[in-house]
Amino acid sequence: MNWNVIQQAMPVFMAGFRLTLWLSLVGIIGSIIVGIIASLFQYFKVSVLSQISTAYVELARNTPLLIQLFFLYYAFPILCLKMSAEVCGIIGLIFLGGAYMAEGFTGGFNGVTKSQINSGKALGMNRLQLARYVVFPQGLALSVPALAANIIFLIKETSIFSVIAIPELTNTAMDLIGMYYRSNEYLFMLVVAYAIILIPLILILNWLEKRVRYGAFGN
């Protein structure tokens, strides 16, 4: 292990590190928004929208992110919809992540007891009010474990962005290995970089899960 090699590669890795964090952040936020909307459509069976949401979830979950990225990056330009690699990566991450988030939120929303729903209806709440004041707050607490797992999953999936030449961490490491043939050093930096991102995040999410469960269930 040559520490001089690691030191020289640090600026390039830091650029990949920042890009990975940015892509992950945008993709996760977008996935959560899409997931909430799709799951609420399914939960309340909103006419055609619930069927579209179900079809979207099945399509996204049953196609690999790699294929989705290839389609966005190589097929869309044929339809005159050319996008940058970063935009394709974010859209692909949101498309895939939104489906997994929707499943997680749906599980949480389905955990809200019927008595709570019936009480809301008895008070004269419409669907929007039920979603805002009854289903969403309780279902969100129940969805935290799935939400946490999906966040970690999506951050790991950014490593696939290397196939469309986005200079995130994995692509950076592979490029450096290809140029300088120092696999040990660059792979070591890659592992450390992901550990720096994921380990603190896992600890925070575990703490959040315990806090939310304690607040929701009092244990």
LOKOL-681617 format. One record per atom (N, C-alpha, C, O, CB): residue in one letter; x, y, z. Coordinates in steps of 0.05 Angstrom, whole numbers, padded with zeros to 5 digits, always signed. Glycine has a CB too. Example, Ala and Ser with C-alpha at 12.3 -4.5 7.8 and 13.67 -1.06 7.14 Angstrom:
REM residues 2
A+00264-00114+00156
A+00246-00090+00156
A+00264-00066+00156
A+00285-00066+00169
A+00226-00089+00181
S+00257-00045+00142
S+00273-00021+00143
S+00258+00001+00157
S+00268+00023+00161
S+00282-00012+00114
END
This chain:
REM residues 219
M+00017-00024+00000
M+00000+00000+00000
M+00018+00025+00000
M+00033+00030+00019
M-00019+00000+00025
N+00016+00041-00021
N+00032+00065-00024
N+00015+00089-00017
N-00004+00096-00031
N+00043+00068-00053
W+00021+00102+00006
W+00005+00124+00016
W+00009+00149-00001
W-00009+00166-00001
W+00012+00130+00045
N+00031+00151-00015
N+00035+00174-00033
N+00016+00173-00056
N+00006+00194-00065
N+00064+00174-00043
V+00010+00149-00066
V-00009+00146-00087
V-00037+00154-00078
V-00052+00168-00092
V-00010+00116-00097
I-00044+00147-00054
I-00070+00154-00042
I-00072+00184-00039
I-00092+00196-00045
I-00074+00140-00015
Q-00051+00197-00029
Q-00051+00225-00025
Q-00054+00240-00052
Q-00068+00260-00053
Q-00025+00234-00011
Q-00040+00231-00072
Q-00042+00244-00098
Q-00069+00242-00111
Q-00079+00260-00125
Q-00021+00233-00117
A-00083+00219-00105
A-00109+00215-00117
A-00132+00227-00101
A-00155+00227-00110
A-00114+00185-00120
M-00126+00238-00078
M-00146+00248-00060
M-00164+00270-00072
M-00188+00269-00069
M-00134+00259-00035
P-00153+00290-00086
P-00170+00311-00098
P-00190+00299-00118
P-00213+00308-00119
P-00153+00332-00112
V-00182+00280-00134
V-00200+00268-00154
V-00221+00252-00140
V-00245+00253-00148
V-00184+00249-00173
F-00214+00237-00119
F-00233+00222-00104
F-00253+00240-00089
F-00276+00234-00086
F-00219+00204-00084
M-00244+00263-00080
M-00262+00282-00066
M-00283+00292-00085
M-00306+00296-00077
M-00246+00305-00053
A-00275+00297-00110
A-00294+00306-00130
A-00315+00284-00135
A-00339+00290-00136
A-00280+00314-00156
G-00306+00259-00137
G-00325+00237-00140
G-00342+00233-00115
G-00366+00226-00118
G-00310+00211-00146
F-00331+00238-00092
F-00346+00235-00067
F-00368+00256-00066
F-00391+00249-00059
F-00326+00239-00043
R-00362+00281-00072
R-00382+00302-00072
R-00404+00296-00093
R-00428+00301-00087
R-00369+00329-00077
L-00397+00287-00116
L-00417+00281-00137
L-00435+00258-00128
L-00459+00259-00133
L-00403+00275-00163
T-00423+00238-00116
T-00439+00215-00106
T-00459+00225-00085
T-00482+00216-00086
T-00421+00193-00094
L-00450+00242-00067
L-00469+00252-00046
L-00491+00268-00059
L-00514+00266-00051
L-00453+00269-00026
W-00484+00285-00079
W-00504+00302-00091
W-00525+00285-00107
W-00549+00289-00104
W-00491+00322-00111
L-00515+00266-00123
L-00534+00249-00138
L-00551+00233-00119
L-00575+00230-00124
L-00518+00230-00156
S-00540+00223-00097
S-00555+00207-00078
S-00576+00224-00065
S-00599+00216-00062
S-00536+00195-00057
L-00569+00248-00057
L-00588+00266-00043
L-00612+00273-00061
L-00635+00270-00052
L-00574+00292-00034
V-00606+00281-00085
V-00628+00289-00104
V-00645+00264-00110
V-00670+00266-00111
V-00616+00301-00130
G-00632+00241-00115
G-00646+00217-00122
G-00664+00207-00099
G-00686+00198-00103
G-00627+00195-00130
I-00654+00209-00074
I-00669+00200-00051
I-00693+00218-00046
I-00715+00208-00041
I-00651+00199-00026
I-00689+00244-00047
I-00711+00263-00043
I-00733+00259-00064
I-00756+00257-00058
I-00701+00292-00043
G-00724+00256-00089
G-00743+00252-00111
G-00758+00225-00107
G-00782+00224-00113
G-00729+00252-00137
S-00743+00205-00099
S-00756+00178-00095
S-00777+00179-00073
S-00798+00166-00075
S-00734+00158-00088
I-00771+00193-00051
I-00790+00195-00029
I-00816+00209-00038
I-00838+00200-00032
I-00778+00210-00005
I-00812+00231-00053
I-00836+00246-00063
I-00853+00228-00081
I-00877+00226-00078
I-00828+00271-00078
V-00840+00215-00101
V-00854+00197-00120
V-00867+00174-00105
V-00889+00167-00110
V-00835+00187-00141
G-00852+00163-00085
G-00862+00140-00070
G-00887+00147-00054
G-00906+00132-00053
G-00841+00129-00052
I-00887+00170-00041
I-00910+00179-00026
I-00934+00182-00043
I-00956+00173-00037
I-00904+00205-00010
I-00931+00196-00066
I-00953+00201-00084
I-00964+00175-00095
I-00989+00171-00094
I-00944+00219-00107
A-00947+00157-00104
A-00956+00132-00116
A-00970+00115-00095
A-00990+00102-00101
A-00932+00116-00128
S-00959+00114-00070
S-00971+00097-00050
S-00998+00108-00041
S-01017+00092-00035
S-00952+00095-00026
L-01001+00134-00039
L-01027+00146-00032
L-01048+00140-00054
L-01071+00135-00048
L-01024+00176-00028
F-01040+00142-00079
F-01058+00135-00101
F-01068+00106-00098
F-01091+00100-00102
F-01045+00139-00128
Q-01049+00088-00091
Q-01056+00060-00088
Q-01073+00055-00063
Q-01093+00040-00064
Q-01031+00043-00087
Y-01066+00068-00042
Y-01080+00064-00016
Y-01109+00073-00018
Y-01127+00059-00009
Y-01067+00079+00006
F-01114+00096-00030
F-01141+00107-00032
F-01155+00098-00058
F-01178+00107-00063
F-01140+00137-00030
K-01141+00082-00074
K-01153+00071-00099
K-01165+00094-00116
K-01188+00094-00123
K-01174+00050-00093
V-01148+00113-00123
V-01156+00137-00138
V-01160+00130-00168
V-01141+00132-00183
V-01136+00160-00135
S-01183+00121-00175
S-01191+00114-00203
S-01167+00104-00220
S-01154+00084-00212
S-01203+00138-00217
V-01162+00116-00242
V-01141+00107-00261
V-01113+00111-00249
V-01095+00096-00256
V-01143+00122-00288
L-01110+00131-00232
L-01083+00136-00221
L-01072+00113-00205
L-01048+00109-00205
L-01084+00162-00204
S-01089+00099-00190
S-01080+00076-00175
S-01070+00054-00193
S-01050+00041-00186
S-01102+00066-00156
Q-01083+00050-00216
Q-01074+00030-00235
Q-01048+00038-00248
Q-01030+00021-00252
Q-01095+00025-00256
I-01045+00063-00254
I-01020+00073-00266
I-00997+00070-00245
I-00975+00062-00253
I-01022+00103-00275
S-01003+00076-00220
S-00983+00074-00199
S-00974+00045-00196
S-00950+00039-00193
S-00993+00084-00173
T-00993+00026-00196
T-00987-00002-00193
T-00969-00012-00217
T-00950-00026-00213
T-01012-00019-00192
A-00977-00003-00241
A-00961-00011-00265
A-00933+00000-00263
A-00914-00013-00271
A-00975-00001-00290
Y-00931+00025-00254
Y-00904+00038-00252
Y-00887+00023-00232
Y-00863+00017-00237
Y-00907+00067-00243
V-00898+00016-00209
V-00883+00002-00188
V-00873-00025-00198
V-00850-00032-00194
V-00900-00002-00163
E-00891-00039-00211
E-00883-00066-00222
E-00861-00063-00243
E-00842-00079-00244
E-00907-00081-00233
L-00864-00044-00261
L-00844-00040-00282
L-00817-00032-00271
L-00797-00044-00278
L-00854-00019-00302
A-00817-00013-00252
A-00792-00003-00241
A-00778-00025-00224
A-00753-00027-00226
A-00797+00021-00224
R-00793-00039-00208
R-00781-00059-00191
R-00771-00084-00206
R-00754-00099-00196
R-00800-00067-00169
N-00782-00089-00229
N-00775-00113-00244
N-00757-00109-00268
N-00754-00126-00285
N-00801-00127-00253
T-00745-00085-00269
T-00725-00079-00289
T-00700-00069-00275
T-00702-00052-00258
T-00735-00059-00311
P-00676-00078-00282
P-00652-00069-00269
P-00646-00040-00274
P-00653-00029-00296
P-00628-00086-00277
L-00634-00026-00255
L-00626+00001-00259
L-00607+00004-00283
L-00608+00024-00297
L-00613+00012-00234
L-00590-00016-00287
L-00572-00015-00310
L-00586-00012-00336
L-00579+00004-00353
L-00555-00041-00310
I-00608-00028-00340
I-00624-00026-00365
I-00638+00000-00366
I-00640+00012-00388
I-00644-00049-00366
Q-00648+00010-00344
Q-00662+00036-00344
Q-00643+00058-00352
Q-00650+00076-00367
Q-00674+00042-00316
L-00618+00057-00342
L-00598+00078-00350
L-00591+00076-00379
L-00589+00097-00393
L-00573+00075-00333
F-00587+00052-00389
F-00581+00049-00418
F-00604+00060-00435
F-00599+00074-00455
F-00577+00019-00425
F-00628+00055-00426
F-00651+00065-00442
F-00652+00096-00441
F-00656+00109-00462
F-00678+00054-00430
L-00648+00108-00418
L-00648+00137-00415
L-00626+00150-00431
L-00629+00170-00444
L-00647+00145-00386
Y-00602+00138-00429
Y-00578+00151-00440
Y-00574+00146-00470
Y-00564+00163-00485
Y-00553+00141-00425
Y-00583+00122-00479
Y-00578+00115-00507
Y-00603+00115-00525
Y-00601+00120-00548
Y-00565+00088-00508
A-00626+00108-00513
A-00650+00106-00529
A-00665+00133-00532
A-00675+00140-00553
A-00669+00085-00517
F-00665+00148-00510
F-00679+00174-00510
F-00668+00194-00532
F-00684+00208-00544
F-00677+00187-00483
P-00642+00195-00536
P-00632+00213-00557
P-00644+00207-00585
P-00646+00225-00601
P-00602+00212-00559
I-00651+00182-00590
I-00663+00175-00615
I-00690+00188-00618
I-00699+00195-00640
I-00666+00144-00618
L-00703+00193-00594
L-00729+00206-00594
L-00726+00237-00590
L-00745+00251-00583
L-00747+00195-00571
C-00701+00246-00595
C-00695+00275-00592
C-00699+00284-00563
C-00707+00307-00558
C-00713+00292-00610
L-00692+00267-00544
L-00694+00274-00515
L-00667+00270-00502
L-00664+00255-00483
L-00716+00257-00501
K-00647+00282-00513
K-00619+00279-00503
K-00616+00293-00476
K-00623+00316-00474
K-00599+00289-00524
M-00605+00279-00457
M-00600+00289-00431
M-00571+00284-00423
M-00559+00265-00433
M-00619+00278-00410
S-00560+00299-00404
S-00534+00294-00394
S-00533+00268-00378
S-00554+00258-00369
S-00524+00317-00377
A-00509+00257-00374
A-00507+00232-00359
A-00517+00236-00331
A-00530+00218-00320
A-00478+00223-00359
E-00511+00259-00318
E-00520+00264-00291
E-00551+00264-00289
E-00562+00253-00270
E-00508+00290-00280
V-00563+00277-00308
V-00593+00279-00308
V-00605+00251-00311
V-00624+00244-00298
V-00603+00298-00329
C-00593+00235-00330
C-00602+00208-00334
C-00599+00191-00308
C-00617+00176-00301
C-00587+00194-00357
G-00577+00195-00295
G-00572+00180-00270
G-00593+00187-00248
G-00603+00170-00235
G-00545+00186-00259
I-00598+00213-00245
I-00618+00222-00225
I-00646+00211-00232
I-00660+00201-00215
I-00619+00253-00223
I-00654+00214-00258
I-00680+00204-00266
I-00682+00174-00261
I-00703+00164-00252
I-00686+00211-00295
G-00661+00159-00269
G-00661+00130-00265
G-00663+00123-00235
G-00678+00104-00228
G-00636+00118-00276
L-00649+00137-00218
L-00650+00132-00190
L-00677+00138-00178
L-00687+00123-00161
L-00628+00148-00175
I-00689+00160-00187
I-00716+00167-00177
I-00737+00147-00187
I-00755+00139-00172
I-00724+00195-00186
F-00734+00139-00212
F-00753+00119-00224
F-00752+00093-00209
F-00773+00082-00202
F-00746+00115-00254
L-00728+00083-00204
L-00725+00058-00188
L-00732+00062-00159
L-00748+00047-00148
L-00697+00047-00191
G-00721+00083-00147
G-00725+00087-00118
G-00753+00093-00111
G-00763+00085-00090
G-00707+00109-00109
G-00767+00108-00129
G-00795+00115-00124
G-00813+00090-00121
G-00831+00090-00104
G-00806+00132-00145
A-00807+00070-00137
A-00822+00045-00135
A-00818+00031-00108
A-00837+00021-00096
A-00815+00026-00158
Y-00792+00029-00100
Y-00787+00016-00075
Y-00797+00032-00051
Y-00807+00021-00032
Y-00756+00012-00071
M-00795+00059-00053
M-00807+00075-00032
M-00837+00072-00031
M-00848+00071-00009
M-00799+00105-00036
A-00850+00070-00054
A-00879+00067-00054
A-00887+00042-00040
A-00907+00041-00025
A-00889+00066-00083
E-00872+00020-00045
E-00878-00005-00031
E-00875-00002-00001
E-00891-00013+00015
E-00861-00028-00042
G-00854+00011+00007
G-00849+00015+00036
G-00871+00032+00049
G-00881+00026+00070
G-00823+00028+00040
F-00878+00054+00036
F-00900+00071+00046
F-00927+00057+00046
F-00943+00060+00065
F-00901+00097+00030
T-00932+00041+00025
T-00957+00027+00024
T-00960+00007+00048
T-00981+00005+00060
T-00959+00011-00002
G-00937-00006+00054
G-00938-00024+00078
G-00943-00009+00103
G-00958-00018+00120
G-00911-00038+00080
G-00932+00015+00106
G-00937+00032+00129
G-00966+00042+00130
G-00978+00041+00151
G-00918+00055+00130
F-00976+00051+00107
F-01003+00061+00107
F-01024+00039+00112
F-01044+00043+00126
F-01009+00073+00079
N-01018+00015+00102
N-01036-00008+00107
N-01035-00016+00137
N-01053-00030+00146
N-01028-00031+00090
G-01014-00008+00151
G-01013-00014+00180
G-01031+00004+00197
G-01035-00002+00220
G-00984-00011+00189
V-01041+00026+00185
V-01059+00043+00200
V-01086+00028+00204
V-01098+00018+00184
V-01064+00070+00185
T-01095+00026+00228
T-01118+00010+00234
T-01144+00022+00222
T-01146+00046+00218
T-01122+00007+00264
K-01162+00004+00215
K-01188+00012+00204
K-01204+00030+00223
K-01219+00048+00214
K-01204-00012+00196
S-01200+00026+00249
S-01215+00042+00268
S-01206+00071+00266
S-01223+00089+00269
S-01210+00032+00296
Q-01181+00076+00260
Q-01171+00104+00257
Q-01184+00116+00232
Q-01192+00139+00232
Q-01140+00104+00254
I-01185+00101+00210
I-01198+00111+00186
I-01227+00116+00190
I-01238+00137+00182
I-01194+00090+00163
N-01241+00098+00203
N-01269+00101+00208
N-01275+00125+00226
N-01295+00139+00223
N-01281+00075+00220
S-01257+00129+00245
S-01261+00153+00263
S-01258+00178+00247
S-01273+00197+00252
S-01240+00152+00286
G-01239+00179+00229
G-01236+00203+00212
G-01260+00208+00194
G-01269+00230+00191
G-01211+00200+00195
K-01271+00186+00183
K-01295+00188+00166
K-01318+00198+00183
K-01335+00214+00173
K-01301+00162+00152
A-01320+00188+00207
A-01342+00196+00224
A-01341+00226+00231
A-01362+00238+00236
A-01342+00180+00250
L-01317+00237+00231
L-01314+00266+00236
L-01318+00282+00210
L-01317+00307+00211
L-01286+00271+00246
G-01324+00269+00188
G-01330+00283+00163
G-01306+00289+00146
G-01308+00306+00129
G-01344+00308+00170
M-01284+00276+00151
M-01260+00281+00135
M-01263+00269+00107
M-01274+00247+00104
M-01235+00268+00149
N-01253+00284+00087
N-01252+00273+00060
N-01226+00258+00056
N-01210+00256+00075
N-01255+00296+00039
R-01221+00248+00032
R-01197+00233+00027
R-01171+00248+00032
R-01152+00238+00044
R-01196+00223-00002
L-01171+00273+00024
L-01147+00290+00028
L-01142+00294+00057
L-01119+00293+00066
L-01150+00316+00013
Q-01162+00300+00073
Q-01159+00304+00102
Q-01151+00278+00116
Q-01135+00279+00134
Q-01185+00315+00113
L-01163+00256+00107
L-01155+00230+00119
L-01125+00225+00114
L-01110+00215+00131
L-01172+00207+00107
A-01116+00230+00089
A-01088+00226+00082
A-01070+00244+00099
A-01049+00235+00108
A-01084+00231+00052
R-01078+00269+00102
R-01061+00288+00116
R-01060+00284+00146
R-01038+00285+00158
R-01070+00316+00110
Y-01083+00279+00158
Y-01084+00279+00188
Y-01084+00251+00200
Y-01078+00248+00224
Y-01108+00294+00196
V-01091+00231+00185
V-01093+00204+00197
V-01073+00184+00185
V-01056+00174+00198
V-01122+00193+00193
V-01076+00180+00158
V-01060+00159+00145
V-01030+00166+00144
V-01013+00151+00152
V-01070+00154+00117
F-01024+00190+00134
F-00996+00198+00130
F-00980+00198+00155
F-00958+00186+00156
F-00995+00224+00116
P-00988+00212+00177
P-00971+00213+00201
P-00965+00186+00213
P-00943+00180+00220
P-00984+00231+00222
Q-00986+00169+00215
Q-00982+00143+00227
Q-00968+00124+00208
Q-00950+00108+00216
Q-01009+00131+00235
G-00976+00125+00183
G-00963+00107+00163
G-00933+00114+00159
G-00917+00096+00155
G-00977+00109+00137
L-00926+00139+00161
L-00898+00147+00158
L-00881+00135+00180
L-00859+00125+00175
L-00896+00177+00159
A-00891+00135+00205
A-00876+00123+00227
A-00872+00093+00222
A-00850+00082+00228
A-00891+00127+00254
L-00892+00080+00212
L-00890+00051+00207
L-00872+00045+00183
L-00862+00023+00180
L-00918+00039+00202
S-00868+00065+00166
S-00852+00061+00142
S-00822+00066+00146
S-00806+00061+00128
S-00862+00079+00120
V-00814+00076+00169
V-00786+00084+00173
V-00766+00062+00168
V-00746+00067+00155
V-00783+00095+00201
P-00771+00037+00178
P-00751+00016+00172
P-00747+00011+00142
P-00725+00008+00133
P-00760-00010+00185
A-00769+00010+00127
A-00767+00006+00098
A-00754+00030+00085
A-00738+00028+00066
A-00795+00001+00086
L-00761+00054+00094
L-00749+00079+00084
L-00719+00079+00088
L-00704+00086+00070
L-00762+00103+00097
A-00710+00071+00111
A-00682+00071+00117
A-00667+00051+00100
A-00646+00057+00089
A-00677+00064+00147
A-00679+00027+00096
A-00666+00006+00079
A-00664+00016+00050
A-00644+00011+00037
A-00682-00020+00081
N-00685+00029+00041
N-00685+00039+00013
N-00665+00061+00009
N-00653+00063-00013
N-00713+00049+00006
I-00661+00078+00029
I-00641+00100+00026
I-00613+00088+00023
I-00598+00097+00006
I-00642+00118+00051
I-00606+00068+00040
I-00580+00055+00037
I-00578+00041+00010
I-00557+00043-00003
I-00577+00035+00060
F-00599+00028+00002
F-00599+00014-00024
F-00594+00034-00047
F-00578+00027-00065
F-00626+00000-00028
L-00606+00057-00047
L-00603+00076-00069
L-00575+00088-00070
L-00565+00093-00091
L-00624+00098-00066
I-00564+00093-00046
I-00536+00103-00046
I-00517+00082-00059
I-00499+00090-00074
I-00527+00110-00017
K-00521+00057-00052
K-00504+00036-00064
K-00508+00034-00094
K-00489+00029-00109
K-00510+00009-00051
E-00533+00039-00103
E-00539+00037-00132
E-00526+00058-00148
E-00524+00055-00173
E-00569+00038-00136
T-00516+00080-00136
T-00502+00100-00151
T-00477+00090-00164
T-00466+00101-00183
T-00496+00124-00133
S-00466+00068-00153
S-00442+00056-00165
S-00447+00046-00194
S-00428+00044-00209
S-00433+00032-00148
I-00472+00041-00201
I-00478+00032-00228
I-00476+00056-00248
I-00474+00051-00272
I-00507+00020-00229
F-00476+00080-00238
F-00474+00104-00256
F-00448+00103-00272
F-00446+00118-00293
F-00476+00129-00240
S-00429+00088-00264
S-00404+00087-00279
S-00408+00077-00307
S-00391+00083-00325
S-00384+00069-00264
V-00430+00062-00313
V-00434+00051-00340
V-00441+00073-00360
V-00439+00069-00384
V-00456+00030-00339
I-00450+00096-00350
I-00455+00119-00369
I-00436+00142-00364
I-00442+00165-00369
I-00485+00128-00366
A-00413+00134-00353
A-00390+00153-00350
A-00395+00176-00332
A-00384+00198-00336
A-00382+00163-00377
I-00411+00173-00311
I-00414+00193-00291
I-00390+00191-00272
I-00386+00169-00261
I-00442+00191-00275
P-00375+00212-00267
P-00350+00209-00251
P-00355+00208-00221
P-00344+00224-00206
P-00332+00232-00257
E-00373+00189-00212
E-00377+00185-00184
E-00354+00168-00173
E-00334+00163-00186
E-00405+00172-00178
L-00357+00158-00149
L-00335+00144-00135
L-00325+00119-00151
L-00301+00116-00155
L-00344+00136-00108
T-00344+00102-00159
T-00336+00077-00172
T-00322+00083-00199
T-00302+00071-00205
T-00360+00059-00176
N-00334+00101-00214
N-00322+00108-00240
N-00294+00121-00236
N-00276+00115-00252
N-00340+00128-00255
T-00292+00137-00215
T-00266+00150-00210
T-00245+00128-00204
T-00223+00130-00214
T-00268+00169-00186
A-00252+00109-00187
A-00233+00088-00180
A-00226+00071-00204
A-00202+00065-00208
A-00245+00070-00158
M-00245+00064-00220
M-00239+00048-00244
M-00222+00063-00264
M-00204+00051-00276
M-00265+00039-00257
D-00227+00089-00267
D-00210+00105-00285
D-00181+00106-00276
D-00163+00103-00291
D-00221+00133-00288
L-00178+00111-00250
L-00150+00112-00239
L-00136+00085-00241
L-00112+00084-00247
L-00152+00121-00210
I-00150+00064-00236
I-00138+00037-00239
I-00130+00032-00268
I-00108+00022-00273
I-00158+00015-00230
G-00147+00040-00287
G-00141+00037-00315
G-00117+00053-00324
G-00102+00045-00342
G-00164+00044-00332
M-00112+00076-00311
M-00090+00094-00319
M-00064+00086-00305
M-00043+00088-00318
M-00097+00122-00314
Y-00066+00079-00280
Y-00041+00076-00264
Y-00036+00048-00253
Y-00015+00043-00241
Y-00041+00096-00241
Y-00056+00030-00256
Y-00053+00002-00248
Y-00046-00001-00218
Y-00029-00017-00211
Y-00031-00011-00265
R-00058+00015-00202
R-00054+00014-00173
R-00081+00005-00160
R-00094+00021-00146
R-00044+00041-00161
S-00088-00020-00164
S-00114-00030-00155
S-00117-00028-00125
S-00138-00019-00115
S-00118-00058-00164
N-00097-00036-00110
N-00099-00038-00081
N-00106-00010-00069
N-00124-00008-00053
N-00074-00048-00069
E-00091+00010-00077
E-00095+00036-00066
E-00123+00048-00073
E-00137+00058-00056
E-00073+00055-00075
Y-00130+00046-00098
Y-00155+00059-00107
Y-00179+00044-00098
Y-00200+00056-00092
Y-00155+00061-00137
L-00178+00018-00096
L-00200+00002-00085
L-00203+00007-00055
L-00225+00008-00045
L-00197-00028-00091
F-00181+00010-00042
F-00181+00017-00014
F-00195+00044-00009
F-00211+00047+00009
F-00152+00017-00002
M-00188+00063-00026
M-00201+00090-00024
M-00231+00088-00030
M-00246+00102-00017
M-00187+00109-00043
L-00238+00071-00049
L-00266+00068-00055
L-00282+00056-00032
L-00304+00066-00025
L-00269+00049-00080
V-00271+00036-00019
V-00284+00023+00004
V-00287+00043+00027
V-00308+00045+00040
V-00269-00002+00013
V-00265+00058+00032
V-00266+00077+00054
V-00286+00099+00049
V-00300+00108+00067
V-00238+00090+00058
A-00287+00109+00024
A-00306+00130+00017
A-00335+00122+00021
A-00351+00137+00033
A-00302+00138-00013
Y-00342+00097+00013
Y-00369+00088+00017
Y-00375+00083+00047
Y-00397+00088+00057
Y-00374+00062+00002
A-00354+00074+00061
A-00357+00070+00090
A-00363+00097+00104
A-00379+00098+00123
A-00333+00056+00102
I-00349+00118+00096
I-00352+00144+00108
I-00381+00154+00103
I-00393+00167+00120
I-00332+00164+00096
I-00392+00148+00080
I-00420+00156+00074
I-00440+00139+00089
I-00458+00149+00102
I-00425+00154+00044
L-00436+00112+00088
L-00458+00094+00096
L-00458+00089+00126
L-00480+00087+00138
L-00454+00068+00082
I-00435+00085+00139
I-00435+00078+00167
I-00449+00099+00185
I-00466+00092+00200
I-00407+00073+00177
P-00441+00125+00183
P-00455+00145+00199
P-00485+00147+00192
P-00502+00150+00209
P-00442+00172+00195
L-00491+00144+00166
L-00519+00145+00157
L-00535+00122+00169
L-00558+00126+00178
L-00521+00144+00127
I-00524+00098+00170
I-00538+00075+00181
I-00543+00080+00211
I-00565+00074+00221
I-00521+00049+00178
L-00523+00091+00225
L-00527+00097+00254
L-00548+00117+00258
L-00565+00115+00277
L-00500+00106+00266
I-00549+00138+00242
I-00570+00159+00244
I-00597+00147+00238
I-00616+00153+00253
I-00564+00182+00225
L-00599+00131+00217
L-00625+00120+00210
L-00635+00100+00232
L-00659+00099+00237
L-00623+00105+00183
N-00617+00085+00243
N-00624+00067+00265
N-00634+00083+00289
N-00654+00075+00302
N-00601+00049+00273
W-00621+00105+00295
W-00629+00122+00317
W-00657+00134+00311
W-00674+00134+00329
W-00609+00144+00323
L-00661+00143+00286
L-00686+00155+00278
L-00709+00134+00280
L-00731+00141+00289
L-00684+00166+00250
E-00703+00110+00272
E-00723+00089+00273
E-00732+00084+00302
E-00756+00081+00307
E-00713+00063+00261
K-00713+00083+00320
K-00720+00079+00348
K-00736+00102+00359
K-00755+00098+00374
K-00695+00074+00364
R-00728+00126+00352
R-00742+00150+00362
R-00771+00151+00351
R-00790+00157+00366
R-00727+00175+00353
V-00774+00145+00325
V-00801+00146+00314
V-00819+00124+00325
V-00842+00129+00332
V-00799+00143+00283
R-00807+00100+00328
R-00823+00078+00340
R-00830+00084+00369
R-00853+00078+00378
R-00807+00052+00338
Y-00812+00096+00384
Y-00818+00103+00411
Y-00841+00124+00413
Y-00859+00122+00429
Y-00793+00114+00426
G-00839+00144+00395
G-00859+00164+00394
G-00886+00154+00385
G-00907+00163+00394
G-00851+00187+00376
A-00885+00134+00366
A-00910+00124+00355
A-00924+00103+00374
A-00948+00102+00376
A-00905+00112+00328
F-00907+00087+00386
F-00918+00064+00402
F-00912+00066+00431
F-00923+00050+00447
F-00908+00039+00391
G-00894+00084+00439
G-00889+00088+00468
G-00874+00065+00481
G-00879+00058+00504
G-00915+00092+00482
N-00856+00052+00465
N-00839+00031+00477
N-00811+00033+00466
N-00794+00017+00474
N-00851+00003+00471
END
